[in-house]
Amino acid sequence: MEVRVLFSAYLILDRDIMSKIIKPFQKVLLQKRLCVGCTNSLDKAKKLGKLSERRELVECKCKRRYVYNKELNEYQRASFQEEQQFLKELNKKPVL
Ligand SMILES: [Zn+2]
């Protein structure tokens, strides 16, 4: 019983530590313009379209989506809202 409690406590702790390790690591990958999932170059990612004058939505081979900020010349993970915004824009324009 005690062992089981200790073990689940260990798992929770471990997950917390993992996210603390993974987040800075993802940041470094993005700074290097690499996908945090598959480490492919984001400069080669497929451009899905513009979110605004300075921001472009791109999609990696592994389907992860990122926002490229032209002004800052850097990539960020696309938020759910940004993906939704993009989909809304798509529906407005006729598909060519
Ligand atoms: Zn990827």
Residues whose N, C-alpha, C, O or C-beta is under 5 A from the ligand:
A	BS01	ZN	C35 G37 C38 T39 N40 C60 K61 C62 R64
